[in-house]
Amino acid sequence: MLDTIIKGGRVVTPTGAGHWDIGILGEKIVAVCIPGAPLPEAKEVIDATGKIVVPGGVEPHIHAASNVQPRIPESVPGVPNAGPRDHSLGAIWGGTTTVVDFAPVPNEGDIVAGIHDYISVWPGNAYTDYSTHCVYSSSNTPDAISRYSELINAGFPSIKIFTTDTKPPEGRIPISIVAKMDMGRLSDLMEQIAKHGGVLAVHGADDEITMYNYLTAKKRGRWDWHNAHLIHSNLVEDLAFRRVVWLAERTGVGMYFVHVTAKEGLESIAEARSRGMPVYGEVLTLALSFNCDRYKEEDGMKYHTFPSLKYEDDRLRLWDGLLHQDLAFTATDSGFTTYLDKIAGRNVLDMRGGNVGIEIRMGVTYTDGVVKQGMSLERYADVTSTNAAKMLGFYPRKGAIAVGSDADITIIDPSVKKSLSIDDLHVRDYSPWEGWQVEGWPTTVMLRGKVMVDKGQLLGQPTDGQLISRKVEPSILQRPAF
Ligand SMILES: [Zn+2]
């Protein structure tokens, strides 16, 4: 006897999209078969006729554990930052079933215990499954870098680094995991990651040019918030990506750039890939939807997250990369802010990062990619789930509708047509996508065989999500595999 059968839907499997029935027992997919093929009885049958059935979304980039106080103080007093519970709640409503957070690597003691301690705010607050990237910075000792194998052996293969502090000292959040790593440490770290078969995620922005842009901003009339793209400029991304790629080539590390925003950054990834390097790119839904003209609106800072939105030709080039080859997956960089948080900063120094896109990522990518630009359903599943699952070592447990995989399944109803409003969303109080026309939306979301969301009802609990151990498939680290 099965627990659930999902029948009648157009299902995206690793071998392509087609009409398949899915059998689920416990937490796992146990059958994917042609419609009408004999399956054992099931306790529940979900009729997905007319719907699209895809692997549950994998969101590789959220900042949740760092938001729990007193790690980052409230930016607007009395308005609490959003931690794991809000992030995973937005995710599950939007069809994302697995998320990846960030935790800093300590220098002393048991470094794996340090990571577990940092994410100890997740159990009991998780509507999704989760893991964390480990973050190294220039505050880490060479000894801590040499101990990377302890992290990968504990199921945390992905390391995040920043090449910039993003803001000059007077603008930094007091306790933040955003801290740059120098090239000396980075080259050492890349060797460690390459040797042990992990993956490096890089926030690439040239620190010296960024800081000089801040230094000269007032004099050059670039102090107001709507100049963010002139501080975190195309050149800033271009130079950093190229330096990091050279270092990656010398060390052989498998890596990706987080939140690519500029056509120059994408070009640098494309060139590296054309030379056979295992270099990949992530893009934010925010950067696919908006350009820096939006900053000029009266509350235009609500569209911002770091590094910055760029120009329309950059936005179109990002779509080109996502539709074809050189960008591998979408992400949010979610650090759930409120509207008050978001509009409190009025200049390039005090404007706030973070955005609330986690709930709309799957739906908006479906509308803007599949419906409007003819993205194939296979590519849609790749860029919202499968590729991130592969890159970060969840695959094939996550990111696939296949026998043996976790039954993490999102059902999209393509007949939903609406203008998005904040009332459609479930977390926080504003959305940059207010009024966005969508066609198709996730209506049923299943996590390891349990229906979490169905027809506008939340059925899951914050105790349902689990920490998932990861291991990256070696072929992904040898050449561009997707
Ligand atoms: Zn981030």
Residues whose N, C-alpha, C, O or C-beta is under 5 A from the ligand:
A	BS01	ZN	D333
